[in-house]
Amino acid sequence: SGGLMAASLLWRDVDEETTIELLSSQDQDERRRHLARVMQLSGDNAPDCALLNLYSQCLQFACEVGLTPPKVSTLLSLVRETHQRATAHYLTAMKSFDFFRTLLMRHAVHRPPYSVELFTLEDLKRITHFVTQTYFHNYRLFQYICTDRHILNLTTFTSYTEVPRIPSPLATATHTVDLGTKEDIAARAFREASTGRDVYAVLLEALNAHMEQLQSDLTRRLEAQELQLRNKLAVVEGKIAALREGPVS
């Protein structure tokens, strides 16, 4: 393997002898323990258990499709490298998949020293489907379990004196129906949608009702202001008419 490209994953984590032993083992428990030792997993914590299950699935998949030992060794390292890269750099699922695909293609095209031809086109299809259904389908779960958590302690303070708001006069109040915030509307829409209705239709219906209520409130407010203005105008016109008639003799 000395002539292979420097970036090749072949035999990097699992050597040839160990790979053959893993594939030939008929005892699933012993195979799992052996795999844990090879991949340096203790198995007594959530991240190690999740990764050990993933690598065990890789071995099971390899046995089912008949991958050769070199391909199995490379597949295990490929999955491991993809996961380590994702957790170390906090990659999104799409960026992590792009990284995985690049690694996989480097082992499917013979372009030394940049890539080595190990997987066939059929292998690429099977491996991509398998990794997508196992690792990337549960990508957020793996990120949550295996990524280090950072706790931010945030202290806030105000440097000004709060002044209470002056309430508006009751005479300007209008009757409204409280439909709640946009979040409330969305929550009610999704609750109704759980009965089988289309969520977008329910959400649109709720938002339309909210807009109709706002329009109705605005119309009533404008009508009240118009009525108030007309009353004031009538008083002024009455005073002007009285001045024109002059004093009564």
Sine and cosine of phi, psi and omega as CSV:
sin_phi,cos_phi,sin_psi,cos_psi,sin_omega,cos_omega
0.00,0.00,0.03,1.00,-0.05,-1.00
-0.93,0.38,-0.41,0.91,-0.03,-1.00
-1.00,0.09,-0.04,1.00,-0.03,-1.00
-0.97,0.24,0.30,-0.95,0.01,-1.00
-0.88,0.47,0.45,-0.89,-0.06,-1.00
-0.89,0.46,-0.50,0.87,-0.08,-1.00
-1.00,0.02,0.05,1.00,-0.03,-1.00
-0.91,0.41,0.63,-0.77,0.00,-1.00
-0.99,-0.10,-0.01,1.00,-0.03,-1.00
-0.89,0.45,0.83,-0.56,0.00,-1.00
0.89,0.46,0.26,0.97,-0.05,-1.00
-0.94,0.34,-0.73,0.68,-0.03,-1.00
-0.97,-0.22,-0.52,0.86,-0.03,-1.00
-0.78,-0.63,0.90,-0.43,-0.04,-1.00
-0.96,0.27,0.09,-1.00,-0.10,-0.99
-0.89,0.45,-0.71,0.70,-0.03,-1.00
-0.89,0.46,-0.69,0.72,-0.01,-1.00
-0.91,0.41,-0.64,0.77,0.00,-1.00
-0.88,0.48,-0.69,0.73,0.01,-1.00
-0.90,0.44,-0.65,0.76,0.03,-1.00
-0.89,0.46,-0.67,0.74,0.01,-1.00
-0.89,0.45,-0.66,0.75,-0.04,-1.00
-0.95,0.31,-0.52,0.85,-0.06,-1.00
-1.00,0.04,-0.20,0.98,-0.03,-1.00
-0.93,0.37,0.77,-0.64,0.01,-1.00
-0.99,-0.12,-0.26,0.96,0.01,-1.00
-1.00,0.00,0.94,-0.34,-0.07,-1.00
-0.89,0.45,-0.63,0.78,0.01,-1.00
-0.92,0.40,-0.69,0.73,0.02,-1.00
-0.91,0.41,-0.63,0.78,0.05,-1.00
-0.88,0.47,-0.65,0.76,0.00,-1.00
-0.91,0.42,-0.67,0.74,0.02,-1.00
-0.91,0.41,-0.65,0.76,0.03,-1.00
-0.89,0.46,-0.69,0.73,0.01,-1.00
-0.90,0.44,-0.61,0.79,0.03,-1.00
-0.89,0.45,-0.64,0.77,0.02,-1.00
-0.92,0.39,-0.67,0.74,-0.04,-1.00
-0.91,0.42,-0.68,0.73,-0.05,-1.00
-1.00,0.02,0.12,0.99,0.07,-1.00
0.85,0.53,0.79,0.61,0.03,-1.00
-0.88,-0.47,0.75,-0.67,-0.01,-1.00
-0.98,0.19,-0.57,0.82,0.00,-1.00
0.99,0.17,0.08,1.00,-0.02,-1.00
-0.96,-0.27,0.26,0.97,0.07,-1.00
-0.63,-0.78,0.26,-0.97,-0.11,-0.99
-0.88,0.48,-0.73,0.68,0.01,-1.00
-0.87,0.50,-0.71,0.71,-0.02,-1.00
-0.91,0.42,-0.63,0.77,0.02,-1.00
-0.90,0.44,-0.67,0.75,0.00,-1.00
-0.90,0.44,-0.69,0.73,-0.02,-1.00
-0.95,0.32,-0.60,0.80,0.03,-1.00
-0.90,0.43,-0.63,0.78,0.08,-1.00
-0.89,0.45,-0.65,0.76,0.00,-1.00
-0.90,0.43,-0.73,0.69,0.00,-1.00
-0.92,0.38,-0.57,0.82,0.06,-1.00
-0.90,0.43,-0.63,0.78,0.06,-1.00
-0.90,0.44,-0.59,0.80,0.05,-1.00
-0.88,0.48,-0.70,0.72,0.03,-1.00
-0.90,0.44,-0.67,0.74,0.02,-1.00
-0.89,0.47,-0.68,0.73,0.05,-1.00
-0.88,0.48,-0.70,0.72,-0.02,-1.00
-0.87,0.49,-0.65,0.76,0.02,-1.00
-0.92,0.39,-0.64,0.77,-0.05,-1.00
-0.91,0.40,-0.63,0.77,-0.05,-1.00
-0.99,-0.10,-0.07,1.00,0.09,-1.00
0.97,0.25,0.64,0.77,0.05,-1.00
-0.95,0.32,0.58,-0.81,0.03,-1.00
-0.97,0.25,0.34,-0.94,0.01,-1.00
-0.80,0.61,-0.68,0.74,0.04,-1.00
-0.87,0.49,-0.63,0.78,0.01,-1.00
-0.94,0.35,-0.60,0.80,0.00,-1.00
-0.92,0.40,-0.72,0.70,0.02,-1.00
-0.86,0.51,-0.69,0.72,0.00,-1.00
-0.92,0.39,-0.63,0.77,0.01,-1.00
-0.88,0.47,-0.70,0.72,0.01,-1.00
-0.88,0.47,-0.70,0.72,0.01,-1.00
-0.93,0.36,-0.56,0.83,0.01,-1.00
-0.90,0.43,-0.71,0.70,0.02,-1.00
-0.91,0.42,-0.66,0.75,0.00,-1.00
-0.90,0.44,-0.71,0.71,0.00,-1.00
-0.90,0.44,-0.64,0.77,0.02,-1.00
-0.89,0.47,-0.70,0.71,-0.02,-1.00
-0.92,0.38,-0.70,0.72,-0.01,-1.00
-0.88,0.47,-0.63,0.78,0.03,-1.00
-0.91,0.42,-0.67,0.75,-0.04,-1.00
-0.90,0.44,-0.69,0.72,-0.05,-1.00
-0.97,0.23,-0.54,0.84,-0.03,-1.00
-0.95,0.31,-0.54,0.84,-0.08,-1.00
-0.92,-0.38,0.14,0.99,0.04,-1.00
0.79,0.62,0.76,0.65,-0.04,-1.00
-0.96,0.27,0.52,-0.86,0.16,-0.99
-0.95,0.30,0.24,-0.97,-0.01,-1.00
-0.87,0.49,-0.63,0.77,-0.02,-1.00
-0.92,0.39,-0.69,0.72,0.01,-1.00
-0.92,0.39,-0.60,0.80,0.04,-1.00
-0.91,0.41,-0.63,0.77,0.03,-1.00
-0.91,0.41,-0.63,0.78,0.05,-1.00
-0.88,0.48,-0.65,0.76,0.03,-1.00
-0.90,0.43,-0.70,0.71,0.04,-1.00
-0.86,0.50,-0.70,0.71,-0.02,-1.00
-0.90,0.43,-0.62,0.79,0.03,-1.00
-0.90,0.44,-0.71,0.70,0.04,-1.00
-0.87,0.50,-0.69,0.72,-0.03,-1.00
-0.89,0.46,-0.68,0.74,-0.02,-1.00
-0.93,0.37,-0.47,0.88,0.05,-1.00
-0.92,0.39,-0.24,0.97,0.02,-1.00
-0.93,-0.38,0.37,0.93,0.00,-1.00
-0.76,-0.65,-0.06,1.00,-0.02,-1.00
-0.79,-0.61,0.73,-0.68,-0.02,-1.00
-1.00,0.02,1.00,-0.07,0.05,-1.00
-0.65,-0.76,0.93,0.38,-0.02,-1.00
-0.89,0.45,0.59,-0.81,0.07,1.00
-1.00,-0.07,0.26,0.97,-0.10,-0.99
-1.00,0.06,-0.51,0.86,-0.04,-1.00
-0.46,-0.89,0.31,-0.95,-0.02,-1.00
-0.75,-0.66,0.65,-0.76,-0.02,-1.00
-1.00,0.07,0.95,-0.31,-0.01,-1.00
-0.82,-0.57,-0.69,0.72,-0.03,-1.00
-0.99,-0.14,0.59,-0.81,0.10,-1.00
-1.00,0.07,0.11,-0.99,0.03,-1.00
-0.88,0.47,-0.63,0.77,0.03,-1.00
-0.91,0.40,-0.60,0.80,0.07,-1.00
-0.88,0.48,-0.68,0.73,-0.01,-1.00
-0.85,0.52,-0.71,0.71,-0.02,-1.00
-0.90,0.44,-0.72,0.69,-0.04,-1.00
-0.91,0.41,-0.71,0.71,-0.04,-1.00
-0.92,0.40,-0.68,0.74,0.02,-1.00
-0.87,0.49,-0.69,0.72,0.02,-1.00
-0.90,0.44,-0.69,0.72,-0.02,-1.00
-0.90,0.44,-0.76,0.64,-0.04,-1.00
-0.91,0.41,-0.57,0.82,0.03,-1.00
-0.91,0.42,-0.67,0.74,-0.05,-1.00
-0.97,0.25,-0.41,0.91,-0.04,-1.00
-0.98,-0.17,-0.86,0.50,-0.10,-0.99
-0.99,0.14,-0.82,0.58,-0.10,-0.99
-0.96,0.29,-0.44,0.90,0.08,-1.00
-0.91,0.41,-0.47,0.88,0.03,-1.00
-0.92,-0.40,0.50,0.86,-0.14,-0.99
-0.87,0.50,-0.71,0.70,-0.03,-1.00
-0.91,0.42,-0.55,0.84,0.04,-1.00
-0.92,0.38,-0.70,0.71,0.05,-1.00
-0.89,0.46,-0.65,0.76,0.02,-1.00
-0.90,0.44,-0.66,0.75,-0.02,-1.00
-0.91,0.41,-0.66,0.75,-0.06,-1.00
-0.97,0.25,-0.64,0.77,-0.20,-0.98
-0.98,-0.20,-0.23,0.97,-0.05,-1.00
-1.00,0.03,0.68,-0.73,0.03,-1.00
-0.89,0.45,0.65,-0.76,0.01,-1.00
-1.00,-0.08,0.65,-0.76,0.05,-1.00
-0.91,-0.42,0.83,-0.56,-0.02,-1.00
-0.99,-0.16,0.81,-0.58,0.01,-1.00
-0.97,-0.26,0.87,-0.50,0.09,-1.00
-1.00,-0.08,0.91,-0.41,-0.08,-1.00
-0.88,-0.47,0.82,-0.57,0.03,-1.00
-0.91,-0.43,0.79,-0.62,0.00,-1.00
-0.88,-0.47,0.48,-0.88,0.07,-1.00
-0.48,-0.88,0.38,-0.93,0.02,-1.00
-0.92,-0.38,0.60,-0.80,-0.02,-1.00
-0.91,-0.41,0.43,0.90,0.01,-1.00
-0.67,-0.74,0.29,-0.96,-0.01,-1.00
-1.00,-0.09,0.82,-0.58,0.01,-1.00
-0.96,0.27,0.70,-0.71,0.01,-1.00
-0.93,-0.37,0.79,-0.61,-0.02,-1.00
-0.91,0.42,0.59,-0.81,0.02,-1.00
-0.96,0.29,0.61,-0.80,0.05,-1.00
-0.99,0.12,0.87,-0.50,-0.03,-1.00
-0.92,0.40,0.51,-0.86,0.03,-1.00
-0.95,0.30,0.45,-0.89,0.04,-1.00
-0.86,0.51,0.58,-0.82,-0.01,-1.00
-0.89,0.45,-0.42,0.91,-0.03,-1.00
-0.91,0.42,-0.40,0.92,-0.03,-1.00
-1.00,-0.03,0.02,1.00,-0.06,-1.00
-0.95,0.31,0.53,-0.85,0.07,-1.00
-0.79,-0.61,0.46,-0.89,0.00,-1.00
-0.98,0.18,0.84,-0.54,0.01,-1.00
-0.76,-0.65,0.37,-0.93,0.09,-1.00
-0.95,-0.30,0.88,-0.48,-0.06,-1.00
-0.96,0.26,0.94,-0.34,0.03,-1.00
-1.00,-0.08,-0.04,1.00,0.03,-1.00
1.00,0.06,-0.01,-1.00,0.01,-1.00
-0.97,0.23,0.09,-1.00,0.05,-1.00
-0.88,0.47,-0.58,0.82,0.03,-1.00
-0.91,0.41,-0.63,0.78,0.03,-1.00
-0.89,0.45,-0.68,0.73,0.00,-1.00
-0.88,0.47,-0.70,0.71,0.00,-1.00
-0.90,0.44,-0.64,0.77,0.00,-1.00
-0.89,0.45,-0.70,0.72,0.02,-1.00
-0.90,0.43,-0.59,0.81,-0.01,-1.00
-0.90,0.43,-0.68,0.74,0.00,-1.00
-0.94,0.34,-0.52,0.85,0.08,-1.00
-0.91,0.42,-0.68,0.73,0.03,-1.00
-0.92,0.39,-0.56,0.83,-0.03,-1.00
-0.93,0.37,-0.38,0.92,0.00,-1.00
-0.91,0.41,-0.27,0.96,0.03,-1.00
-0.99,0.16,-0.09,1.00,0.04,-1.00
0.85,-0.52,-0.18,0.98,-0.01,-1.00
-0.97,0.24,0.41,-0.91,0.02,-1.00
-0.92,0.40,0.81,-0.59,-0.12,-0.99
-0.89,0.45,-0.59,0.81,-0.02,-1.00
-0.94,0.34,-0.60,0.80,0.04,-1.00
-0.92,0.39,-0.66,0.75,0.02,-1.00
-0.91,0.42,-0.68,0.73,0.00,-1.00
-0.90,0.43,-0.67,0.74,0.03,-1.00
-0.90,0.44,-0.64,0.76,0.02,-1.00
-0.89,0.46,-0.67,0.74,0.00,-1.00
-0.92,0.40,-0.66,0.75,0.00,-1.00
-0.93,0.37,-0.61,0.79,0.05,-1.00
-0.89,0.46,-0.66,0.75,0.04,-1.00
-0.89,0.45,-0.63,0.78,0.02,-1.00
-0.90,0.44,-0.68,0.73,0.00,-1.00
-0.92,0.39,-0.63,0.77,0.04,-1.00
-0.89,0.46,-0.62,0.78,0.02,-1.00
-0.91,0.42,-0.69,0.73,0.03,-1.00
-0.89,0.47,-0.66,0.75,0.01,-1.00
-0.91,0.42,-0.65,0.76,0.02,-1.00
-0.90,0.44,-0.67,0.74,0.03,-1.00
-0.89,0.46,-0.67,0.74,-0.01,-1.00
-0.91,0.41,-0.64,0.77,0.01,-1.00
-0.89,0.45,-0.71,0.71,0.02,-1.00
-0.89,0.45,-0.62,0.78,0.00,-1.00
-0.91,0.41,-0.67,0.74,0.01,-1.00
-0.92,0.40,-0.63,0.78,0.03,-1.00
-0.90,0.43,-0.62,0.78,0.04,-1.00
-0.91,0.42,-0.66,0.75,0.03,-1.00
-0.91,0.41,-0.62,0.78,0.02,-1.00
-0.91,0.42,-0.66,0.75,0.03,-1.00
-0.90,0.44,-0.66,0.75,0.02,-1.00
-0.90,0.44,-0.64,0.77,0.02,-1.00
-0.92,0.38,-0.64,0.77,0.03,-1.00
-0.90,0.43,-0.65,0.76,0.03,-1.00
-0.89,0.46,-0.69,0.72,0.04,-1.00
-0.89,0.45,-0.65,0.76,0.00,-1.00
-0.91,0.41,-0.61,0.79,0.03,-1.00
-0.90,0.43,-0.63,0.77,0.03,-1.00
-0.90,0.44,-0.69,0.72,0.01,-1.00
-0.90,0.44,-0.68,0.73,0.00,-1.00
-0.90,0.44,-0.58,0.82,0.04,-1.00
-0.91,0.42,-0.66,0.76,0.03,-1.00
-0.91,0.41,-0.65,0.76,0.01,-1.00
-0.90,0.43,-0.67,0.74,0.03,-1.00
-0.89,0.46,-0.62,0.79,0.01,-1.00
-0.92,0.39,-0.58,0.81,0.02,-1.00
-0.94,0.35,-0.59,0.81,-0.01,-1.00
-0.92,0.38,-0.59,0.80,-0.02,-1.00
-0.94,0.34,-0.40,0.92,0.03,-1.00
0.98,0.19,0.10,-0.99,0.01,-1.00
-0.92,0.40,0.55,-0.84,0.02,-1.00
-1.00,0.10,0.81,-0.59,-0.02,-1.00
-0.99,0.13,0.00,0.00,0.00,0.00
